């Protein structure tokens, strides 16, 4: 699976305009780390709603850009919740790693 689905990204550019997509990407690159941190703190605090809400937002935003693997990881955490995430030591690490790949690719696409 590619980091960013080219058809989804192209459709977004065609619909919203390439310049606006750059703005959307910039906003995502600012907000996604906050979502990841909310997931981490939600998990650490046992705050299921905070965790779910952040995972849901990350999933939705990821799918907007065609970051399907990141969206799928976030969806799994959203649906599994805090308990499922606690059962997997690498749950958040996998999301962070995929986000790093997505962020790099989005930056490349917006150059």
C-alpha positions in Angstrom: 0.0 0.0 0.0 1.3 3.4 -0.9 1.7 6.0 1.9 -0.7 8.5 0.1 -3.2 7.1 -2.4 -2.5 9.2 -5.5 -6.0 9.1 -6.9 -7.5 10.4 -3.6 -4.9 13.1 -3.3 -5.5 14.2 -6.9 -9.2 14.2 -6.5 -8.8 16.5 -3.4 -6.6 18.8 -5.5 -9.1 18.8 -8.3 -12.0 19.6 -6.0 -10.4 22.0 -3.6 -7.6 23.5 -5.7 -3.9 22.8 -5.4 -3.2 25.9 -3.4 -5.9 25.2 -0.9 -4.7 21.6 -0.5 -1.3 23.0 0.6 -3.1 25.0 3.3 -5.0 21.8 4.3 -1.8 19.8 4.5 -0.1 22.5 6.6 -3.0 22.5 9.0 -2.9 18.7 9.2 0.8 18.7 9.8 0.2 21.1 12.8 -2.8 19.3 14.1 -1.9 15.6 13.7 0.9 15.7 16.4 -1.7 17.2 18.8 -4.1 14.3 18.0 -1.3 11.8 18.6 -0.5 13.5 21.9 -4.2 13.4 22.9 -4.2 9.7 22.1 -1.1 9.2 24.2 -2.5 11.1 27.2 -5.9 9.6 26.8 -4.3 6.2 26.9 -2.1 7.1 29.9 -5.0 8.6 31.8 -7.5 5.9 30.9 -9.7 8.6 29.3 -11.5 6.5 26.7 -13.4 9.5 25.2 -10.3 11.6 24.7 -8.5 8.7 23.1 -11.5 7.8 20.9 -12.1 11.4 19.8 -8.4 11.9 18.8 -8.2 8.6 17.0 -11.4 9.4 15.1 -10.1 12.8 14.1 -6.8 11.4 12.9 -8.6 8.7 10.9 -10.9 11.2 9.2 -8.1 13.6 8.4 -5.9 10.9 7.1 -8.5 9.6 4.7 -9.1 13.1 3.4 -5.5 13.1 2.0 -5.5 9.4 0.9 -3.3 8.2 3.9 -5.3 5.0 4.0 -2.8 3.0 6.1 -2.7 5.7 8.7 -6.4 6.0 8.6 -6.8 2.3 9.1 -4.4 2.2 12.1 -6.3 5.1 13.7 -9.7 3.4 12.9 -8.5 0.2 14.6 -7.5 2.3 17.7 -10.8 4.2 17.6 -12.9 1.1 17.5 -10.7 -0.9 19.9 -10.5 1.9 22.5 -8.2 2.3 25.4 -8.4 -1.3 26.5 -7.3 -2.8 23.2 -4.5 -0.2 22.8 -3.2 -1.1 26.3 -3.1 -4.7 25.3 -0.7 -3.9 22.5 2.6 -2.3 23.4 3.2 -1.0 19.9 -0.2 0.4 19.2 0.7 4.1 19.3 4.2 3.5 18.0 2.8 2.0 14.8 0.6 5.1 14.3 3.5 7.5 15.0 5.7 5.7 12.5 3.1 5.8 9.8 2.3 9.4 10.5 6.0 10.2 10.0 5.9 8.6 6.6 2.7 10.4 5.7 4.0 13.8 6.8 7.1 13.3 4.7 5.1 12.3 1.6 2.6 15.1 2.0 5.5 17.6 2.2 6.9 16.1 -1.0 3.6 16.4 -2.8 3.2 20.0 -1.8 6.6 21.2 -3.1 
